[in-house]
Amino acid sequence: MAIEKQAQQLVRAQLWQAAIEAYRAQYASSPATPGRGEQLERAMMAAANAGDQLEAIQRTCQLLAMEPRHPHAARNLAVLISQIGDSQGALVFADLHRQHHPRSAAAWNTYGQVLHALDRDKEAQAAFEQAIALDPANADAHTNLAGLYHLVADLDRAFLHGATGVTLQPERLVLWLDHLIHLQRVCAFDRLAAVPWWPLLQRQDPELVSPVLLMVLGLAESAADQQQVRRLIERWGDHKAAQAAATALPPPPPLPADPGAVLDVGFVSADLRDHSVARFLWPLFDPQGGLDRRRFRLHAYSTRAAEDPWRQRFREAACRFHDVETLSPRALAQRIRADGVHVLFDLTGFTHGSRTASFAWKPAPVQVAWLGFPGTTGLPQMDHLFLDRHLCPADLSLIREQPLRSAGSSVCFDGLEEVPITPELPEQRRGFLTLGSLNNAYKFNPATIRRWAAVMRELPDSRFLFVRREFDSHHLRRHLVAEFAKHGIEEHRLSFYNNRRDNRHYLDCYNEIDFSLDTFPVTGGTTTVDALWMGVPVVALEGANVHQRVCSAILRHAGHPEWIAHSDDAFQRIALALAADQPLRRQLRHELREQLRTSALCDTRRFVADFAAALEGLRPG
């Protein structure tokens, strides 16, 4: 029993190899027990199925100590350890399994998955390719390789390998979830329409659904769809809450009520690096004008180790900066609790590097979601969404949290680059109007294309310009051309441009666009601000939910609610009015940047003051 307790402590401390050695010493001095290996493997599976990962890890450590070359133990341990966030520890056992089974496609696939979790994607790609070389019918390796190509915007190969995966094993619903991403990014609308996504999503393990929730928002346009999304996300939240309840932490102490007491404010993010989230967050950390350090102590928890100058800025500005990439969700919650954080912000949501699950352990008395995901987290332990009066959903039943409203804007666009604006309108240079979008293609859907095409039909000489590196994709271009053709728009009126290939700044591309048409239901955010900054008006459609209001909220803060529609007909009327008023567009080209610069969207001083007031308003009493 002494060895058992010691090994349990080592497992809890994430000292996996030490736990194995402790068990190995015990087995070396004990007589062999027939069938013990099979019993341990069954116990491991039972614990894993029950969500007790530490128990499953402990039984697998025992099995690996007893049988170092067990055909599955090292791989299972790598998977289990990876699931609780220790990718570096998982790599040890994934590599061990690969060495013991060099001709196993499954071994190479697991090795690649762990390498990818460590952002070692070149090595991960080689591992997945080796798995496919060993077994061309390995659907998991094809799907994982598709995911890597997706990250570098090689959409055609992502689509090819994703389609191969679901073709090989169409009964594997989890493969369809991954393929949803690739279908949306190449706008394969006919294939998307052929899959009953809502029943498929509801049948899936909540753990497997969370990585694709951002893509799921693109499926949710109607009011009924919005409720489907809410139920889906709340199912994940309830699942995580139940897991946390099994290993609960003591309740956190309340916020100090004394207005003079310092508040400890924590931010959990995978994007404390050269990333838009870092730019939104920086005004609060900036030593020159950020939150008053006499009132607020700032804690940063980085869930992704990517060194660059932005990361160093946060490291120097924070009261405490923690690299927490290898911590399990519960261990991260314990770390935050030990730091005495009063108000904790989740900045990643359901995006890469997420630690939203840690919030289920309620490490701080007040927990707030912000920035990473435009909607509810579904967690009963998440108290608030940080929003503003324009971004707040029209129907509060669509979110589980209570809104924490900023008096001004809930985001601040500080330090926009002073890329020159071409004084002459594109229409004046070319003799025809150029409409356009720099939004990610996953935000496109048939209704959006139909809406844009309706505008273009009324402007028969107009063209549409798509700008992003993804538009090198043959499949994406082909699908968009086909969709526009359904509405009478010929191929020659569509242009696709990869600005990176020409080393051209993306903001400069707005000099080629007369006005921009936004997407829906997932609307533009940063792209909307970029357009306004470059003197280009944006026509938006506004809905009830958070992700349907990002663009319209920006337009309201910028002082242009007249470009916001609430129906397809209104969207068309607004676009055609802009098309007809060349003098207005010429004036806007010279005035929009200054309007934006003096609005709440770029007022860092006001943003910091509003944020501080929102924090103070959380105190009890």
C-alpha positions as CSV (number, residue, x, y, z in Angstrom):
1,M,0.0,0.0,0.0
2,A,2.9,2.3,0.6
3,I,4.0,2.0,-3.0
4,E,0.4,2.6,-4.2
5,K,0.1,5.8,-2.2
6,Q,3.5,7.0,-3.4
7,A,2.6,6.3,-7.0
8,Q,-0.8,8.1,-6.6
9,Q,1.1,11.1,-5.4
10,L,3.5,10.9,-8.3
11,V,0.7,10.7,-10.8
12,R,-1.1,13.7,-9.2
13,A,2.2,15.6,-9.5
14,Q,2.4,14.6,-13.2
15,L,5.7,12.6,-12.6
16,W,4.7,9.8,-14.8
17,Q,8.0,8.1,-15.3
18,A,8.6,8.1,-11.5
19,A,5.3,6.5,-10.9
20,I,6.1,3.8,-13.4
21,E,9.4,3.1,-11.7
22,A,7.7,2.9,-8.3
23,Y,5.3,0.3,-9.6
24,R,8.2,-1.5,-11.4
25,A,10.1,-1.8,-8.1
26,Q,6.9,-3.2,-6.4
27,Y,6.4,-5.8,-9.2
28,A,10.1,-6.8,-9.1
29,S,9.7,-7.9,-5.5
30,S,6.3,-9.5,-5.8
31,P,5.2,-12.8,-7.4
32,A,3.5,-12.5,-10.8
33,T,-0.3,-12.6,-10.7
34,P,-1.9,-14.4,-13.7
35,G,-4.3,-12.2,-15.6
36,R,-3.2,-9.0,-13.8
37,G,-2.4,-7.2,-17.1
38,E,-5.8,-7.8,-18.5
39,Q,-7.4,-6.6,-15.2
40,L,-5.4,-3.4,-15.3
41,E,-6.3,-2.8,-19.0
42,R,-10.0,-3.2,-18.2
43,A,-9.7,-0.9,-15.2
44,M,-8.0,1.7,-17.3
45,M,-10.7,1.6,-19.9
46,A,-13.4,1.8,-17.3
47,A,-11.8,4.8,-15.6
48,A,-11.3,6.6,-19.0
49,N,-14.9,6.0,-20.0
50,A,-16.0,7.4,-16.6
51,G,-13.9,10.5,-17.2
52,D,-11.5,9.8,-14.3
53,Q,-8.3,10.5,-16.2
54,L,-6.0,10.3,-13.3
55,E,-7.3,6.9,-12.3
56,A,-6.9,5.8,-15.9
57,I,-3.3,7.1,-16.0
58,Q,-2.5,5.4,-12.8
59,R,-3.7,2.0,-14.0
60,T,-1.8,2.5,-17.3
61,C,1.4,3.3,-15.4
62,Q,0.9,0.0,-13.5
63,L,0.4,-1.9,-16.8
64,L,3.5,-0.3,-18.4
65,A,5.6,-1.1,-15.3
66,M,4.5,-4.7,-15.5
67,E,4.8,-5.1,-19.3
68,P,7.2,-2.4,-20.7
69,R,6.6,-3.6,-24.2
70,H,2.8,-4.0,-23.9
71,P,1.3,-3.5,-27.4
72,H,-1.0,-0.6,-26.3
73,A,0.1,0.7,-22.9
74,A,2.6,3.4,-23.9
75,R,0.3,4.7,-26.6
76,N,-2.7,4.8,-24.2
77,L,-0.6,6.6,-21.7
78,A,0.4,9.2,-24.3
79,V,-3.2,9.8,-25.2
80,L,-4.4,10.1,-21.6
81,I,-1.6,12.4,-20.6
82,S,-2.2,14.6,-23.7
83,Q,-5.9,14.9,-22.8
84,I,-5.0,16.6,-19.5
85,G,-2.7,19.0,-21.3
86,D,0.8,17.6,-20.6
87,S,1.9,17.3,-24.2
88,Q,5.6,17.2,-23.3
89,G,5.0,14.2,-21.0
90,A,2.8,12.6,-23.7
91,L,5.6,12.9,-26.2
92,V,7.9,10.6,-24.1
93,F,5.4,7.7,-24.3
94,A,4.3,8.3,-27.8
95,D,7.9,8.2,-28.9
96,L,8.5,5.0,-26.8
97,H,5.5,3.3,-28.4
98,R,6.7,4.4,-31.9
99,Q,10.2,2.9,-31.2
100,H,8.7,-0.4,-30.0
101,H,6.3,-0.6,-32.9
102,P,8.0,1.2,-35.9
103,R,5.7,-0.5,-38.5
104,S,2.5,0.5,-36.7
105,A,0.6,3.3,-38.5
106,A,-1.4,3.9,-35.3
107,A,1.9,4.5,-33.4
108,W,3.1,7.1,-36.0
109,N,-0.3,8.8,-35.9
110,T,-0.3,9.2,-32.1
111,Y,3.3,10.5,-32.3
112,G,2.2,13.0,-34.9
113,Q,-0.8,14.2,-32.8
114,V,1.4,14.9,-29.8
115,L,4.0,16.7,-31.9
116,H,1.2,18.9,-33.3
117,A,0.0,19.7,-29.8
118,L,3.6,20.9,-29.1
119,D,3.5,23.1,-32.3
120,R,6.1,20.9,-34.0
121,D,4.1,20.7,-37.1
122,K,6.8,19.9,-39.6
123,E,7.7,16.8,-37.6
124,A,4.0,16.0,-37.1
125,Q,3.4,16.2,-40.9
126,A,6.2,13.7,-41.4
127,A,4.8,11.4,-38.8
128,F,1.3,11.5,-40.4
129,E,2.8,10.9,-43.8
130,Q,4.7,7.9,-42.5
131,A,1.5,6.5,-41.0
132,I,-0.2,6.8,-44.4
133,A,2.8,5.2,-46.1
134,L,2.4,2.2,-43.7
135,D,-1.4,2.1,-44.0
136,P,-3.0,4.2,-46.8
137,A,-6.4,3.3,-45.4
138,N,-5.6,4.9,-42.0
139,A,-8.5,7.4,-41.8
140,D,-7.2,9.1,-38.6
141,A,-3.8,9.9,-40.2
142,H,-5.5,11.4,-43.3
143,T,-7.8,13.5,-41.1
144,N,-4.9,14.7,-38.9
145,L,-2.8,15.6,-41.9
146,A,-5.8,17.5,-43.3
147,G,-5.8,19.5,-40.0
148,L,-2.2,20.5,-40.5
149,Y,-2.7,21.7,-44.1
150,H,-5.7,23.6,-42.9
151,L,-3.5,25.6,-40.4
152,V,-1.2,26.7,-43.2
153,A,-4.1,27.6,-45.5
154,D,-3.3,24.8,-48.0
155,L,-7.0,24.2,-48.4
156,D,-6.9,21.9,-51.4
157,R,-4.8,19.3,-49.7
158,A,-6.7,19.7,-46.4
159,F,-9.9,19.1,-48.3
160,L,-8.4,16.1,-50.1
161,H,-7.2,14.3,-47.0
162,G,-10.3,15.2,-45.0
163,A,-12.5,13.7,-47.7
164,T,-10.3,10.6,-47.9
165,G,-10.7,10.1,-44.1
166,V,-14.5,10.2,-44.2
167,T,-14.6,8.1,-47.4
168,L,-12.5,5.4,-45.7
169,Q,-14.6,5.3,-42.5
170,P,-18.0,7.2,-43.1
171,E,-19.4,5.6,-40.0
172,R,-16.9,7.5,-37.8
173,L,-18.9,10.6,-36.9
174,V,-15.9,12.3,-35.3
175,L,-14.2,12.4,-38.8
176,W,-17.1,14.3,-40.1
177,L,-16.6,16.9,-37.5
178,D,-13.1,17.5,-38.6
179,H,-14.2,17.5,-42.2
180,L,-16.8,20.2,-41.5
181,I,-13.9,22.6,-41.2
182,H,-12.5,21.7,-44.6
183,L,-15.9,21.8,-46.3
184,Q,-16.6,25.2,-45.0
185,R,-13.2,26.7,-45.8
186,V,-13.6,25.6,-49.5
187,C,-17.3,26.6,-49.6
188,A,-18.4,23.1,-50.6
189,F,-22.0,24.2,-50.0
190,D,-23.6,21.2,-51.8
191,R,-21.7,18.7,-49.7
192,L,-22.4,20.7,-46.5
193,A,-26.1,20.7,-47.3
194,A,-26.1,16.9,-47.7
195,V,-25.0,16.2,-44.2
196,P,-27.5,16.3,-41.3
197,W,-25.2,18.4,-39.1
198,W,-27.5,19.1,-36.1
199,P,-28.3,15.4,-35.3
200,L,-24.7,14.4,-35.9
201,L,-23.4,17.1,-33.5
202,Q,-26.0,16.2,-30.8
203,R,-24.9,12.5,-30.9
204,Q,-21.2,13.3,-30.5
205,D,-19.2,13.2,-27.3
206,P,-19.1,16.8,-26.1
207,E,-15.3,16.6,-25.9
208,L,-15.1,16.1,-29.6
209,V,-17.6,18.9,-30.6
210,S,-15.8,21.8,-28.8
211,P,-13.0,22.2,-31.4
212,V,-15.4,22.8,-34.2
213,L,-17.9,25.2,-32.5
214,L,-16.5,28.2,-34.3
215,M,-17.4,26.5,-37.5
216,V,-20.8,25.5,-36.2
217,L,-21.7,29.1,-35.8
218,G,-21.6,29.4,-39.6
219,L,-24.5,26.8,-39.8
220,A,-26.6,28.9,-37.4
221,E,-28.6,31.6,-39.2
222,S,-32.2,31.1,-38.1
223,A,-33.7,31.5,-34.6
224,A,-34.1,27.8,-34.4
225,D,-30.5,27.3,-35.3
226,Q,-29.4,29.7,-32.6
227,Q,-31.2,27.6,-30.0
228,Q,-29.5,24.5,-31.4
229,V,-26.1,26.1,-30.9
230,R,-27.0,27.1,-27.3
231,R,-28.1,23.6,-26.4
232,L,-25.0,22.1,-28.0
233,I,-22.6,24.4,-26.2
234,E,-24.5,24.0,-22.9
235,R,-24.2,20.2,-23.3
236,W,-20.4,20.7,-23.4
237,G,-20.6,23.0,-20.4
238,D,-22.6,20.6,-18.3
239,H,-20.2,17.8,-19.3
240,K,-17.3,19.8,-18.0
241,A,-19.0,20.9,-14.9
242,A,-19.8,17.2,-14.1
243,Q,-16.1,16.3,-14.6
244,A,-15.0,19.1,-12.3
245,A,-17.5,18.1,-9.6
246,A,-15.8,14.7,-9.3
247,T,-12.5,16.4,-8.2
248,A,-13.9,19.7,-6.9
249,L,-11.8,22.5,-5.4
250,P,-13.0,24.3,-2.3
251,P,-15.1,27.3,-3.1
252,P,-13.0,30.5,-3.8
253,P,-13.2,33.4,-1.4
254,P,-15.4,36.3,-2.4
255,L,-14.2,39.5,-4.0
256,P,-13.1,42.1,-1.5
257,A,-16.0,44.5,-1.0
258,D,-13.7,47.4,0.2
259,P,-13.3,49.8,-2.8
260,G,-9.8,50.4,-1.7
261,A,-8.7,46.8,-1.8
262,V,-6.6,45.7,-4.8
263,L,-8.3,43.4,-7.3
264,D,-6.2,40.5,-8.7
265,V,-7.2,40.1,-12.4
266,G,-6.1,37.1,-14.4
267,F,-6.2,36.5,-18.2
268,V,-6.0,33.0,-19.6
269,S,-5.0,33.0,-23.3
270,A,-3.2,31.0,-26.0
271,D,-2.6,34.3,-27.9
272,L,-0.2,36.3,-25.7
273,R,1.9,36.7,-28.8
274,D,1.8,38.4,-32.2
275,H,-2.0,38.0,-32.5
276,S,-5.1,40.2,-32.7
277,V,-6.1,39.1,-29.1
278,A,-2.8,40.4,-27.8
279,R,-3.4,43.8,-29.4
280,F,-6.9,44.0,-27.9
281,L,-5.5,43.2,-24.5
282,W,-2.4,45.3,-24.5
283,P,-4.0,48.7,-23.6
284,L,-4.9,47.2,-20.2
285,F,-1.3,46.0,-19.6
286,D,0.5,49.0,-21.1
287,P,2.6,50.6,-18.3
288,Q,1.9,53.9,-19.9
289,G,-1.8,54.4,-19.5
290,G,-3.0,50.9,-18.7
291,L,-4.9,49.7,-15.6
292,D,-3.8,51.4,-12.5
293,R,-1.4,49.0,-10.7
294,R,-2.4,50.5,-7.4
295,R,-5.9,49.2,-7.9
296,F,-5.3,46.1,-10.1
297,R,-2.7,43.3,-10.1
298,L,-2.5,41.7,-13.5
299,H,-1.8,37.9,-14.0
300,A,-1.2,36.4,-17.4
301,Y,-1.5,32.6,-18.0
302,S,-0.2,31.6,-21.4
303,T,-1.5,28.3,-22.7
304,R,0.8,28.3,-25.7
305,A,4.6,28.8,-25.6
306,A,5.5,30.9,-28.6
307,E,8.3,33.4,-28.0
308,D,8.2,36.7,-29.8
309,P,8.4,40.5,-28.8
310,W,4.7,40.7,-27.9
311,R,5.0,37.8,-25.5
312,Q,8.0,39.5,-23.9
313,R,6.0,42.8,-23.5
314,F,3.3,40.9,-21.5
315,R,5.9,39.1,-19.5
316,E,7.5,42.4,-18.4
317,A,4.2,44.2,-17.8
318,A,2.3,41.5,-15.8
319,C,2.5,41.2,-12.1
320,R,2.8,37.4,-12.7
321,F,3.3,35.6,-16.0
322,H,2.9,31.9,-16.1
323,D,3.5,29.4,-18.9
324,V,0.8,26.8,-18.3
325,E,0.8,24.9,-21.5
326,T,1.6,21.6,-19.8
327,L,-0.9,21.9,-17.0
328,S,-4.1,19.9,-16.9
329,P,-7.3,21.9,-16.6
330,R,-7.6,21.1,-12.9
331,A,-3.9,21.9,-12.3
332,L,-4.3,25.2,-14.0
333,A,-7.3,26.0,-11.9
334,Q,-5.2,25.2,-8.8
335,R,-2.4,27.5,-10.0
336,I,-4.9,30.3,-10.5
337,R,-6.5,29.7,-7.1
338,A,-3.0,29.7,-5.4
339,D,-2.4,33.2,-7.0
340,G,-5.5,34.6,-5.4
341,V,-7.1,35.8,-8.6
342,H,-10.4,37.6,-8.0
343,V,-11.6,38.1,-11.5
344,L,-10.5,35.7,-14.2
345,F,-10.9,36.2,-18.0
346,D,-11.0,33.5,-20.6
347,L,-9.6,35.0,-23.9
348,T,-9.5,31.9,-26.0
349,G,-12.9,30.2,-25.9
350,F,-13.3,27.3,-28.4
351,T,-10.2,28.1,-30.4
352,H,-6.7,26.6,-30.5
353,G,-5.0,26.4,-27.1
354,S,-8.3,26.6,-25.2
355,R,-8.3,26.1,-21.4
356,T,-12.0,27.1,-21.0
357,A,-12.5,23.7,-19.3
358,S,-10.4,24.9,-16.3
359,F,-13.1,27.4,-15.5
360,A,-15.4,24.5,-14.5
361,W,-13.3,24.2,-11.3
362,K,-14.3,27.8,-10.4
363,P,-10.7,28.9,-9.7
364,A,-11.8,32.5,-9.2
365,P,-14.9,34.0,-7.5
366,V,-15.8,35.9,-10.7
367,Q,-15.2,34.4,-14.2
368,V,-15.6,36.3,-17.5
369,A,-15.4,35.2,-21.1
370,W,-14.1,37.7,-23.6
371,L,-12.6,38.0,-27.1
372,G,-11.8,34.4,-28.2
373,F,-15.3,33.1,-29.1
374,P,-18.2,35.3,-30.1
375,G,-20.9,33.6,-27.9
376,T,-21.7,31.6,-24.8
377,T,-19.2,29.2,-23.2
378,G,-22.1,27.0,-21.9
379,L,-20.3,26.7,-18.5
380,P,-22.6,27.2,-15.5
381,Q,-19.4,28.4,-13.7
382,M,-18.8,31.2,-16.2
383,D,-20.5,34.2,-14.6
384,H,-20.3,36.8,-17.4
385,L,-19.5,37.6,-21.0
386,F,-17.7,41.0,-21.4
387,L,-19.8,42.9,-24.0
388,D,-21.0,46.3,-24.8
389,R,-24.5,47.7,-25.4
390,H,-24.3,47.1,-29.1
391,L,-22.7,43.6,-29.0
392,C,-25.0,42.3,-26.3
393,P,-27.5,39.8,-27.8
394,A,-31.0,41.0,-28.5
395,D,-32.2,37.7,-26.9
396,L,-30.4,37.0,-23.6
397,S,-31.7,33.5,-23.6
398,L,-29.0,32.8,-26.3
399,I,-26.3,33.0,-23.7
400,R,-25.9,31.2,-20.3
401,E,-23.8,34.0,-18.7
402,Q,-24.9,37.4,-17.6
403,P,-23.6,40.3,-19.7
404,L,-20.8,42.4,-18.1
405,R,-21.3,45.6,-20.1
406,S,-18.7,48.1,-20.9
407,A,-20.0,51.7,-20.9
408,G,-18.1,52.2,-24.2
409,S,-16.7,49.6,-26.6
410,S,-15.7,46.1,-25.4
411,V,-12.7,46.1,-27.7
412,C,-10.1,48.7,-28.5
413,F,-8.2,48.9,-31.8
414,D,-4.9,50.5,-30.8
415,G,-2.0,51.1,-33.1
416,L,-3.5,50.5,-36.5
417,E,-0.9,50.8,-39.2
418,E,-0.8,54.0,-41.2
419,V,-1.0,52.4,-44.6
420,P,-1.6,55.2,-47.2
421,I,-5.1,55.5,-48.7
422,T,-5.2,56.0,-52.5
423,P,-7.1,59.3,-52.9
424,E,-8.9,58.2,-56.1
425,L,-11.8,55.7,-55.8
426,P,-11.3,52.4,-57.5
427,E,-14.4,53.1,-59.6
428,Q,-12.8,56.3,-60.9
429,R,-9.6,54.4,-62.0
430,R,-11.4,51.4,-63.6
431,G,-14.7,52.7,-64.7
432,F,-16.7,50.2,-62.7
433,L,-17.5,49.4,-59.0
434,T,-15.4,46.9,-57.1
435,L,-17.2,45.3,-54.2
436,G,-15.1,43.0,-51.9
437,S,-14.4,41.0,-48.8
438,L,-11.2,40.1,-46.8
439,N,-13.2,37.8,-44.5
440,N,-12.2,34.2,-44.0
441,A,-14.1,31.9,-46.3
442,Y,-15.5,29.8,-43.5
443,K,-17.8,32.7,-42.9
444,F,-19.4,32.4,-46.4
445,N,-22.6,30.4,-46.9
446,P,-25.2,30.2,-49.7
447,A,-27.3,32.9,-48.2
448,T,-24.4,35.3,-48.1
449,I,-23.5,34.6,-51.7
450,R,-27.1,35.0,-52.7
451,R,-27.2,38.4,-50.9
452,W,-24.1,39.6,-52.6
453,A,-25.2,38.4,-56.0
454,A,-28.5,40.3,-55.6
455,V,-26.5,43.5,-55.2
456,M,-24.3,42.7,-58.2
457,R,-27.3,41.9,-60.5
458,E,-28.5,45.5,-59.9
459,L,-25.0,46.7,-60.7
460,P,-24.3,44.8,-64.0
461,D,-20.8,46.3,-64.5
462,S,-19.6,45.6,-60.9
463,R,-16.9,43.2,-59.9
464,F,-16.3,41.3,-56.6
465,L,-12.7,41.0,-55.2
466,F,-11.8,38.3,-52.7
467,V,-8.5,38.8,-50.9
468,R,-6.7,36.2,-48.7
469,R,-4.0,33.7,-49.2
470,E,-6.6,30.9,-49.1
471,F,-7.9,32.0,-52.5
472,D,-5.1,30.2,-54.2
473,S,-7.3,27.1,-53.5
474,H,-8.7,25.6,-56.7
475,H,-11.6,24.0,-54.9
476,L,-12.5,27.3,-53.1
477,R,-12.5,29.3,-56.3
478,R,-14.4,26.6,-58.2
479,H,-17.1,26.4,-55.5
480,L,-17.6,30.1,-55.3
481,V,-17.8,30.5,-59.0
482,A,-20.5,27.8,-59.2
483,E,-22.5,29.4,-56.3
484,F,-22.5,32.8,-57.9
485,A,-23.5,31.3,-61.2
486,K,-26.7,30.0,-59.6
487,H,-27.7,33.6,-59.2
488,G,-26.6,34.8,-62.7
489,I,-23.2,36.2,-61.9
490,E,-20.6,35.2,-64.5
491,E,-17.1,34.0,-63.6
492,H,-15.3,37.0,-65.2
493,R,-16.9,39.3,-62.6
494,L,-15.1,37.5,-59.7
495,S,-11.4,38.1,-58.8
496,F,-9.4,36.1,-56.3
497,Y,-6.1,37.5,-55.0
498,N,-3.4,36.1,-52.6
499,N,-1.7,39.3,-51.4
500,R,1.0,37.4,-49.6
501,R,2.3,36.0,-52.8
502,D,3.0,39.5,-53.9
503,N,4.2,40.5,-50.4
504,R,1.5,43.2,-50.4
505,H,0.2,44.5,-47.1
506,Y,-3.4,43.3,-46.6
507,L,-4.6,46.8,-45.7
508,D,-3.4,48.2,-49.0
509,C,-5.7,45.8,-50.7
510,Y,-8.7,47.9,-49.5
511,N,-7.4,50.5,-52.0
512,E,-8.9,48.2,-54.7
513,I,-12.4,48.1,-53.1
514,D,-15.1,50.7,-53.4
515,F,-17.2,49.3,-50.5
516,S,-17.3,46.0,-48.7
517,L,-20.2,43.6,-48.2
518,D,-20.1,41.7,-44.9
519,T,-20.8,38.1,-44.1
520,F,-23.7,36.6,-42.0
521,P,-24.4,34.9,-39.6
522,V,-20.7,35.0,-38.6
523,T,-19.9,38.7,-39.2
524,G,-16.6,40.5,-39.7
525,G,-14.8,42.0,-36.8
526,T,-11.2,43.1,-37.4
527,T,-11.9,43.1,-41.1
528,T,-14.6,45.7,-40.6
529,V,-12.3,48.0,-38.7
530,D,-9.6,47.5,-41.3
531,A,-12.0,48.6,-44.1
532,L,-13.1,51.7,-42.2
533,W,-9.5,52.6,-41.4
534,M,-8.8,52.4,-45.2
535,G,-11.8,54.7,-46.0
536,V,-14.0,51.8,-47.3
537,P,-17.7,51.6,-46.1
538,V,-19.1,48.3,-45.0
539,V,-22.7,47.0,-45.4
540,A,-23.7,44.7,-42.6
541,L,-26.6,42.5,-41.6
542,E,-27.4,42.4,-37.9
543,G,-28.9,39.4,-36.0
544,A,-29.9,38.5,-32.5
545,N,-26.8,36.6,-31.3
546,V,-23.3,37.8,-30.4
547,H,-21.6,36.4,-33.5
548,Q,-24.3,38.1,-35.6
549,R,-23.6,41.5,-34.1
550,V,-19.8,42.0,-34.2
551,C,-19.8,44.0,-37.4
552,S,-22.9,46.0,-36.6
553,A,-21.5,46.9,-33.1
554,I,-18.3,48.2,-34.7
555,L,-20.3,50.3,-37.2
556,R,-22.5,51.8,-34.4
557,H,-19.4,52.7,-32.4
558,A,-17.8,54.2,-35.5
559,G,-20.9,56.4,-36.0
560,H,-22.4,54.7,-39.1
561,P,-25.5,52.8,-38.1
562,E,-27.0,53.7,-41.5
563,W,-25.0,50.8,-43.0
564,I,-26.7,48.2,-40.9
565,A,-29.5,46.1,-42.3
566,H,-32.1,43.8,-40.7
567,S,-33.3,42.1,-43.8
568,D,-31.9,41.0,-47.2
569,D,-34.0,43.7,-48.9
570,A,-32.6,46.4,-46.6
571,F,-29.1,45.1,-47.2
572,Q,-29.5,45.5,-50.9
573,R,-31.0,49.0,-50.6
574,I,-28.1,50.2,-48.5
575,A,-25.5,48.7,-50.9
576,L,-27.2,50.2,-53.9
577,A,-27.5,53.6,-52.2
578,L,-23.7,53.6,-51.6
579,A,-23.1,52.5,-55.2
580,A,-25.1,55.4,-56.5
581,D,-23.5,58.1,-54.3
582,Q,-20.0,58.5,-55.6
583,P,-19.5,61.9,-54.0
584,L,-20.3,60.4,-50.6
585,R,-17.9,57.6,-51.1
586,R,-15.2,60.0,-52.2
587,Q,-15.8,62.0,-49.0
588,L,-15.7,58.9,-46.8
589,R,-12.4,57.9,-48.3
590,H,-10.9,61.0,-46.9
591,E,-12.8,61.1,-43.6
592,L,-13.5,57.6,-42.3
593,R,-10.0,57.1,-40.9
594,E,-10.2,60.2,-38.7
595,Q,-13.8,59.3,-37.7
596,L,-12.6,55.9,-36.6
597,R,-9.5,57.3,-34.8
598,T,-11.6,59.6,-32.7
599,S,-14.3,57.0,-31.9
600,A,-14.6,54.8,-28.9
601,L,-13.0,52.0,-30.9
602,C,-9.6,53.6,-30.9
603,D,-9.8,55.6,-27.6
604,T,-7.5,53.6,-25.3
605,R,-7.9,55.9,-22.4
606,R,-11.6,55.6,-22.4
607,F,-11.4,51.8,-23.0
608,V,-9.2,51.3,-20.0
609,A,-11.4,53.6,-17.8
610,D,-14.5,51.7,-18.9
611,F,-12.8,48.3,-18.2
612,A,-11.7,49.4,-14.8
613,A,-15.3,50.6,-14.0
614,A,-16.7,47.3,-15.1
615,L,-14.3,45.5,-12.8
616,E,-15.1,47.7,-9.8
617,G,-18.8,47.1,-10.5
618,L,-18.3,43.5,-9.7
619,R,-17.5,44.1,-6.0
620,P,-20.3,42.9,-3.7
621,G,-22.6,45.3,-1.9
